Amino acid sequence: MAESKTTMEAVRHWVVEHKLRTVGCLWLSGITGSIAYNWSQPAMKTSVKIIHARLHAQALTLAALAGAAAVEYYEHRSGAKTDRPAKYLPVQPFSHKD
């Protein structure tokens, strides 16, 4: 019987498999949202708006990297990562004699 995954489990699985993409998407959405918010502030100069947007996105990226590190630590600690085969290792390693 096939197990049906909930949406949250499917999202968590995707995030675990694509950590760097997740961090990149968070950075992009952070800088876009921050620029959109800062652009609504009429009293600020354009250079200050861009600097604030970069700082907000940088803080969000650091938080996302810390979250990815916590997920990686949890996987190693719980042994969940040992159950998955490595993607890029050859299935049948060649001997050095060949």
C-alpha positions in Angstrom: 0.0 0.0 0.0 1.5 3.3 -1.0 1.8 5.9 1.7 0.3 9.3 0.9 2.5 12.2 2.0 0.9 15.3 3.4 1.8 18.6 1.8 4.1 19.5 4.7 6.0 16.2 4.5 6.4 16.7 0.7 7.7 20.3 1.2 10.1 19.1 4.0 11.4 16.3 1.8 12.0 18.8 -1.1 13.8 21.2 1.2 16.0 18.5 2.6 17.0 17.4 -0.9 17.5 21.0 -2.2 19.0 23.0 0.6 21.0 25.4 -1.5 18.1 26.1 -3.8 15.9 26.8 -0.8 18.5 29.3 0.6 18.7 31.0 -2.8 15.0 31.3 -3.1 14.7 32.7 0.4 17.4 35.3 -0.5 15.6 36.3 -3.7 12.3 36.6 -2.0 13.8 38.4 0.9 15.5 41.0 -1.3 12.4 41.4 -3.4 10.1 41.9 -0.4 12.5 44.3 1.2 12.9 46.4 -1.9 9.1 46.5 -2.3 8.7 47.5 1.4 11.5 50.1 1.3 10.2 51.6 -2.0 7.0 52.5 -0.1 9.0 54.7 2.3 9.1 58.1 0.5 11.5 59.8 2.9 14.4 57.5 2.2 17.0 58.0 -0.5 17.3 55.3 -3.2 20.8 54.2 -2.1 19.6 53.8 1.5 16.6 51.7 0.2 19.0 49.4 -1.7 21.4 49.1 1.3 18.5 48.2 3.6 17.2 45.6 1.2 20.6 44.0 0.9 21.0 43.9 4.7 17.6 42.3 5.2 18.2 39.7 2.6 21.6 39.0 4.1 20.1 38.4 7.5 17.4 36.2 6.0 20.1 34.2 4.2 22.2 33.7 7.3 19.1 32.5 9.1 18.3 30.1 6.3 21.9 28.7 6.3 21.6 28.2 10.1 18.4 26.3 9.5 20.0 24.2 6.8 22.8 23.4 9.1 20.4 22.4 11.8 18.5 20.1 9.4 21.8 18.5 8.3 22.9 18.0 11.9 19.5 16.5 12.8 19.8 14.1 9.8 23.2 12.9 10.8 22.2 12.6 14.5 19.0 10.6 13.8 20.6 8.4 11.2 18.1 9.4 8.5 20.9 10.3 6.1 22.6 6.9 6.3 19.4 5.3 4.9 19.7 7.3 1.6 22.3 6.2 -1.0 24.7 8.9 -2.2 23.6 10.4 -5.5 26.9 10.8 -7.2 28.8 7.7 -6.1 29.1 5.0 -8.7 27.0 1.9 -8.1 29.9 -0.5 -8.8 33.2 1.1 -8.0 36.1 0.2 -10.3 39.2 -1.4 -8.9 42.5 0.5 -9.3 44.1 -2.5 -11.0 42.0 -2.0 -14.2 
